[in-house]
Amino acid sequence: MKPILISLLAALLCTLFSKPVFSQEYKIRQSSAVMGMKIETTVYVKGMRKRTESAAIMGMTQPVTIEQCDLQRTIKINDKKKLYFIDSFYKTQQEVIDEDEPQAKKPVTAVKEKNTKAPEKGGVITIYYSIRDTGERKKMYGLTARHVWTTQKMKPSPDACMMKDSILVKTDGWYIDLPKFNCPVRYTPPQVQKPTEKNQPECRDRFVTRRSGKGKLGFPLVETTTIIMGGEQAKTMEFKNDLETKDFSTEKLDSMLFEIPPGYTETKNEEDLQDKMEIGNMLDDIMNKAKKQIKDKPITDEKDPGMIRIGILPPKADEQVSPDNLQSRLVSALQSGSIEAIAVATEEEAKTMKCDYLLTSELSKIKSGSKVGGLIKAIKNTDPNAMSTFSIEGNMLLTKLADGSAAGQQKIDGKFEGKVNDAAGKALENSGSKIISKLQ
């Protein structure tokens, strides 16, 4: 009996102290907030491969993305159409220069594509990539996370065909190492529009990355990404994406989750995976929902204790825009914390509704400029003609209703993208937020 007891004890110890075979297989649920929209994402990681599934955005199904780090490629899949697209990690010719070692130049060999002609024209896109490990560490989901900052500025030469305006991408995040999963850093952001057969088929740019700083990224658990069109000095538009991890668990995963599904057809055009939708219609839908929420919210004569009520008059502007639409947009944008914004038609109505302040605004100039390039055009299958740049000027005044004194004034002056109503709305929201921030 003694040998049997020893065997049982050994088996028990192995069970208690050995890790399960799927301990390095992960299922992670994350949430992103971009342009006021929440996007839920589920990420699966097994060894050198990662699968990302995103919820539909505005009714549009998002392709499943599979990163096969062992094969140095990304596969994008549309299950509805049973199509897939393969994108090599190094399809674009790049040269990486380490600024901390001036003599070291490390060209990254590009994957040669079949049946392609030598490019007849194109420019150089210089990417200034900086990374800094802050040295901060903390435990997250049982793993040690690093606090890392990165900046990535893309500056095209005048003859570049992929993009015309500079783009600045800044990230502030906490990253962990997942055993076995190790994909190379890709310096070219996926937001940049690639030339297609319809626009400049013979035009290809060369990428040169100048890298500086010390640190490494990894798998993001918390990350804030800020994308600035035109760069900080000539900013024309700014996007912010906040990512957070909702759930992190280990479980056994089927290897077929990380393979091309049998019976699917390959497409050479990534746009085939996308559902068509005009960006203008998407923005209109967002505005209509916000307007309905404001209309349905009951407004009473009495304010809650500690609240500051501001009456918003319809902005004055020419016939290009809808004052009612802009008023609703301002009311929606300025609701925050102790601020309660309501739409009013006159100063007398604002007093009747017991407003503390009255906000008036006027757009004296709305002038159309060039079409938006870069990031907006990178949104697949949208109508680029629906988006323009507008130079907008005007003024905004906040008045204290108790005595009629000026409580704040804000100049409106800048370039804003979108259809004319959307661009004007952005101009008003930008100035409105600044003038209201002084009250909080």
C-alpha positions in Angstrom: 0.0 0.0 0.0 2.9 2.3 0.7 3.9 2.7 -3.0 0.3 3.4 -3.9 0.1 6.2 -1.3 3.3 7.7 -2.5 2.0 7.7 -6.1 -1.3 9.3 -5.0 0.5 12.0 -3.0 2.8 12.8 -6.0 -0.2 13.1 -8.3 -2.0 15.4 -5.8 1.1 17.6 -5.6 1.4 17.8 -9.4 -2.3 18.8 -9.6 -1.9 21.5 -6.9 1.3 23.1 -8.2 1.3 22.7 -11.9 -0.3 25.3 -14.2 -3.1 24.3 -16.5 -2.1 23.8 -20.1 -4.1 26.8 -21.2 -2.6 29.2 -18.6 -1.0 31.2 -21.5 -4.3 31.4 -23.4 -6.2 34.6 -22.7 -9.7 36.1 -23.3 -9.8 39.8 -22.7 -12.8 42.1 -22.9 -12.1 45.7 -23.5 -14.0 48.9 -24.2 -13.0 52.0 -26.3 -14.6 55.4 -26.3 -14.0 57.4 -29.5 -16.0 60.4 -30.8 -18.6 59.8 -28.1 -19.2 56.2 -29.1 -18.5 53.1 -26.9 -17.0 50.2 -28.8 -16.8 46.8 -27.1 -14.0 44.5 -28.1 -13.1 40.9 -27.2 -9.5 39.8 -27.7 -8.2 36.2 -27.7 -4.5 35.4 -27.4 -2.9 32.0 -27.9 0.8 31.7 -28.2 2.0 34.0 -31.0 -1.5 34.8 -32.3 -4.2 37.2 -31.4 -7.8 37.5 -32.5 -9.8 40.7 -32.1 -13.6 40.9 -32.4 -15.3 44.3 -32.3 -19.0 45.1 -31.9 -20.8 46.7 -34.8 -20.5 50.5 -35.1 -23.6 52.4 -36.2 -25.0 49.1 -37.6 -21.8 48.4 -39.6 -20.2 45.0 -38.9 -16.5 45.3 -38.2 -14.1 42.7 -39.7 -12.5 40.2 -37.4 -8.7 40.7 -37.1 -6.2 37.9 -36.6 -2.6 38.8 -36.0 -0.3 35.8 -36.9 3.0 37.1 -35.4 4.7 33.8 -36.3 3.9 34.4 -40.0 4.4 38.2 -39.8 0.9 39.0 -41.2 -2.5 40.2 -40.3 -5.7 38.6 -41.6 -9.0 40.5 -41.7 -12.2 38.5 -42.1 -15.8 39.4 -42.9 -17.9 36.4 -41.8 -21.0 37.7 -43.4 -19.4 37.9 -46.8 -17.1 35.0 -46.2 -14.1 37.1 -47.4 -10.7 37.6 -46.0 -7.8 39.9 -46.7 -4.1 39.3 -45.9 -1.8 42.2 -45.0 1.9 41.6 -44.5 3.6 43.3 -41.5 6.3 44.6 -43.9 4.4 45.2 -47.1 5.4 48.9 -47.1 9.1 49.6 -47.6 10.5 51.1 -44.4 13.9 52.3 -43.1 14.3 52.6 -39.4 17.0 54.8 -37.9 17.8 54.7 -34.2 18.4 58.3 -33.1 20.1 57.2 -29.9 22.7 55.4 -32.1 23.4 57.8 -35.0 25.6 55.4 -36.9 23.1 52.6 -36.9 20.7 52.4 -39.8 18.4 49.3 -39.9 16.4 48.9 -43.1 13.4 46.7 -42.8 13.1 44.4 -45.8 9.7 44.7 -47.5 7.7 41.7 -48.7 7.8 41.7 -52.5 4.4 41.7 -54.0 3.8 39.7 -57.2 3.1 41.3 -60.5 3.8 44.9 -59.5 5.5 47.5 -61.5 8.3 49.8 -60.2 6.7 52.9 -58.8 6.9 55.9 -61.1 6.2 58.5 -58.5 5.9 59.0 -54.8 7.5 60.8 -51.9 8.9 60.2 -48.4 6.9 60.0 -45.2 9.2 60.6 -42.2 7.9 59.2 -38.9 9.4 60.6 -35.7 8.8 57.9 -33.1 9.6 58.5 -29.5 9.0 56.1 -26.6 9.5 56.7 -22.9 9.1 54.2 -20.0 8.2 56.4 -17.0 9.5 53.7 -14.6 6.1 53.4 -12.9 4.9 49.8 -12.3 1.7 48.3 -10.8 -0.1 45.0 -10.6 -3.0 44.6 -12.9 -4.8 41.2 -13.2 -1.9 39.5 -11.4 0.7 40.8 -13.9 3.2 43.6 -13.7 2.2 46.6 -15.9 4.5 49.3 -17.3 3.6 52.9 -17.7 4.8 54.0 -21.1 4.4 57.1 -23.2 4.9 57.3 -27.0 4.6 59.9 -29.7 4.5 59.3 -33.4 4.6 62.2 -35.8 4.1 61.5 -39.5 5.4 64.2 -41.8 5.0 63.8 -45.6 7.1 65.4 -48.3 5.3 67.6 -50.8 5.3 64.9 -53.4 3.9 62.2 -51.1 0.7 60.4 -52.4 -0.5 58.6 -49.3 -1.1 61.8 -47.2 -0.7 65.5 -47.5 -1.1 66.7 -43.9 1.0 65.8 -40.9 -0.4 63.5 -38.2 0.6 63.3 -34.6 -0.3 60.2 -32.5 0.3 60.3 -28.8 -0.3 57.4 -26.4 -0.3 57.1 -22.6 -0.8 53.6 -21.4 -0.2 50.7 -19.1 1.2 47.6 -20.8 2.0 44.0 -19.9 3.9 41.1 -21.4 2.0 38.1 -22.4 4.2 35.0 -22.5 5.0 33.9 -26.1 3.0 36.7 -27.7 5.5 39.0 -29.3 4.6 41.0 -32.4 7.0 43.5 -33.9 6.3 47.2 -33.6 4.6 48.6 -36.7 5.6 52.2 -37.2 3.1 53.0 -39.9 -0.3 53.6 -38.4 -3.2 51.7 -40.0 -5.2 55.0 -40.2 -3.3 56.1 -43.2 -5.1 55.6 -46.5 -3.3 53.4 -48.9 -3.3 54.1 -52.7 -5.8 52.1 -54.6 -6.1 51.2 -58.3 -8.5 54.1 -58.7 -6.3 56.8 -57.2 -2.6 57.0 -58.1 -1.9 53.3 -58.9 1.7 54.0 -59.8 2.4 56.2 -56.7 4.1 54.6 -53.7 5.8 56.4 -50.8 8.9 55.4 -48.9 8.8 55.4 -45.1 11.7 56.5 -43.0 11.3 56.1 -39.2 13.5 58.0 -36.8 13.2 56.3 -33.4 14.3 57.7 -30.1 13.9 56.9 -26.4 14.0 53.8 -24.3 11.2 51.4 -23.4 8.9 48.8 -24.9 5.2 48.5 -25.3 3.4 45.2 -25.0 -0.3 44.3 -24.6 -2.3 47.5 -23.5 -4.6 47.2 -20.5 -5.3 50.9 -20.3 -4.5 53.3 -23.0 -5.3 56.8 -24.2 -4.5 57.6 -27.8 -4.7 61.2 -29.1 -4.6 61.7 -32.9 -4.0 65.3 -34.1 -4.4 66.1 -37.7 -1.9 68.7 -38.9 0.2 68.3 -35.8 0.1 70.4 -32.6 1.3 73.6 -34.3 -1.3 73.5 -37.2 -4.0 71.4 -35.6 -7.1 71.1 -37.8 -8.8 68.2 -35.9 -8.3 66.1 -32.9 -9.5 62.6 -32.0 -9.2 60.8 -28.7 -9.6 57.1 -28.0 -9.7 55.8 -24.4 -9.3 52.1 -24.0 -9.9 50.2 -20.7 -9.9 46.5 -19.8 -13.2 45.2 -18.4 -12.3 41.5 -17.9 -9.1 39.4 -18.1 -9.3 35.6 -17.9 -7.5 32.5 -19.0 -9.3 29.7 -20.7 -8.6 27.0 -23.3 -9.0 28.3 -26.8 -9.7 26.5 -30.1 -6.7 26.9 -32.5 -9.1 27.5 -35.4 -10.0 30.9 -33.9 -6.6 32.0 -35.3 -6.8 30.5 -38.8 -8.6 31.4 -42.0 -12.0 29.7 -41.9 -12.4 27.0 -44.5 -14.5 27.9 -47.5 -13.7 31.6 -47.3 -12.5 33.5 -50.4 -9.5 35.9 -50.4 -9.9 39.4 -51.7 -7.0 41.7 -52.8 -9.0 44.8 -51.9 -9.4 45.5 -48.2 -12.4 47.8 -48.9 -14.4 44.7 -50.0 -14.6 43.7 -46.3 -16.4 47.0 -45.3 -20.1 47.8 -45.3 -20.7 51.1 -47.1 -21.9 54.1 -45.0 -21.6 57.8 -45.5 -19.8 59.5 -42.6 -22.2 62.4 -43.0 -25.2 60.1 -42.4 -23.4 58.7 -39.3 -22.9 62.2 -37.8 -26.5 63.1 -38.6 -27.7 60.0 -36.7 -25.6 61.0 -33.7 -27.0 64.5 -33.7 -30.6 63.3 -34.1 -30.2 61.0 -31.1 -28.7 63.8 -29.0 -31.4 66.2 -30.0 -34.1 63.7 -29.1 -32.5 63.1 -25.7 -32.6 66.8 -25.0 -36.2 67.2 -26.2 -37.3 64.3 -24.0 -35.6 65.5 -20.9 -38.1 67.3 -18.6 -37.1 70.9 -17.7 -38.7 72.4 -14.6 -38.6 75.8 -13.1 -36.8 74.6 -10.0 -33.1 73.8 -10.1 -31.4 71.1 -8.1 -29.2 72.4 -5.3 -25.7 73.2 -6.4 -26.6 73.2 -10.1 -25.7 76.1 -12.4 -28.4 76.6 -15.1 -27.4 78.2 -18.4 -29.9 79.3 -21.1 -28.6 78.7 -24.6 -29.9 81.1 -27.3 -29.9 79.9 -31.0 -26.6 81.0 -32.5 -26.7 83.8 -35.1 -25.3 82.8 -38.5 -26.0 82.9 -42.2 -28.3 80.6 -44.1 -25.6 77.9 -44.5 -26.5 76.4 -41.1 -29.5 75.6 -39.0 -29.6 77.7 -35.8 -32.0 75.2 -34.1 -29.6 72.3 -34.8 -26.6 74.2 -33.5 -28.5 75.2 -30.4 -29.4 71.6 -29.7 -25.8 70.6 -30.2 -24.5 73.2 -27.8 -27.1 72.2 -25.1 -26.0 68.6 -25.4 -22.3 69.4 -25.4 -22.3 71.7 -22.4 -24.2 69.3 -20.0 -21.6 68.2 -17.5 -21.2 68.0 -13.7 -22.9 70.9 -12.1 -23.8 72.6 -15.4 -27.4 72.3 -16.7 -27.8 73.8 -20.2 -31.3 74.4 -21.6 -32.5 75.8 -24.9 -34.3 79.2 -24.7 -35.7 81.5 -27.3 -35.2 84.8 -25.4 -33.6 86.4 -22.4 -37.0 86.6 -20.7 -37.6 82.9 -21.1 -34.2 82.3 -19.6 -35.2 84.4 -16.5 -38.5 82.6 -16.3 -36.7 79.2 -16.3 -34.5 80.6 -13.4 -31.3 80.4 -15.5 -28.2 81.8 -13.8 -26.5 82.7 -17.1 -27.3 83.4 -20.7 -25.0 82.2 -23.5 -25.2 84.0 -26.9 -23.1 83.2 -29.9 -22.6 84.6 -33.4 -20.8 83.0 -36.4 -19.7 86.0 -38.5 -17.7 84.0 -41.1 -18.1 80.5 -42.4 -15.9 79.9 -45.4 -15.4 76.6 -47.2 -11.9 75.4 -47.8 -10.2 72.3 -49.1 -11.5 68.7 -48.7 -10.3 66.8 -45.7 -7.4 64.4 -46.2 -5.6 61.9 -44.1 -7.6 60.3 -41.3 -11.1 61.2 -42.4 -10.5 59.8 -45.9 -9.0 56.7 -44.2 -12.5 55.7 -43.0 -13.3 53.1 -45.5 -16.1 53.5 -48.1 -17.2 56.9 -46.9 -18.1 59.7 -49.3 -15.1 62.1 -49.2 -17.1 64.8 -51.0 -19.4 65.0 -47.9 -16.5 66.4 -45.8 -14.9 69.8 -46.1 -12.7 72.2 -44.2 -14.3 75.4 -43.0 -12.7 78.6 -41.7 -15.0 79.8 -39.0 -14.9 83.0 -37.1 -17.3 84.5 -34.5 -17.8 85.4 -30.9 -19.5 83.9 -27.8 -20.7 85.8 -24.7 -21.7 84.6 -21.3 -23.9 87.0 -19.3 -24.9 86.8 -15.7 -28.7 87.3 -15.7 -28.9 88.7 -12.1 -27.2 92.0 -13.1 -26.5 91.7 -16.8 -22.8 91.7 -16.4 -20.4 89.8 -18.7 -19.2 86.6 -17.1 -17.0 85.5 -19.9 -16.2 86.0 -23.6 -14.7 83.6 -26.1 -13.5 84.3 -29.6 -14.3 81.7 -32.3 -11.5 81.4 -34.8 -10.2 78.2 -36.5 -10.6 75.5 -39.1 -13.1 72.7 -38.6 -14.0 69.6 -40.7 -17.3 68.1 -41.6 -20.4 69.1 -43.4 -21.1 72.8 -42.8 -23.5 72.2 -39.9 -21.2 69.8 -38.3 -18.1 72.0 -38.7 -20.1 75.0 -37.2 -21.2 72.8 -34.3 -17.6 71.8 -33.6 -16.6 75.5 -33.6 -19.3 76.3 -31.1 -18.7 73.3 -28.9 -15.0 74.1 -28.7 -15.6 77.7 -27.6 -18.5 76.8 -25.4 -16.5 74.3 -23.4 -13.8 76.9 -22.8 -16.1 79.6 -21.6 -18.1 77.2 -19.4 -15.0 75.7 -17.8 -14.5 79.0 -16.0 -17.6 78.4 -14.0 -16.6 74.9 -12.7 
